[in-house]
Amino acid sequence: MKITGASTPSITIAPQAGGPVAAPAAAPVAASEALESSVLQPAQSALKALPDFDAARVAELRDALQKGELPFDAGRLAGLIQRFHGSQG
């Protein structure tokens, strides 16, 4: 048996007097957005409260680099940057 689009019945919804007809799929989408918003709200607030970077950690790493306690290979870093960005000039 072959199923084609021609055998699919068409349904027409006529607007009722007094206003437009709302799409049935609109309610579940709005409900899931509200749920997602209420679930994610605490996490979003916590992220907004954090600084963009940890200044104390950056200072610690900078000191370690200056003292030679943290290995640094400029050639390797350059290669990784070039590989990440490709041959874009």
Order of alpha helices (4+ residues) and beta strands (2+ residues): alpha-alpha-alpha
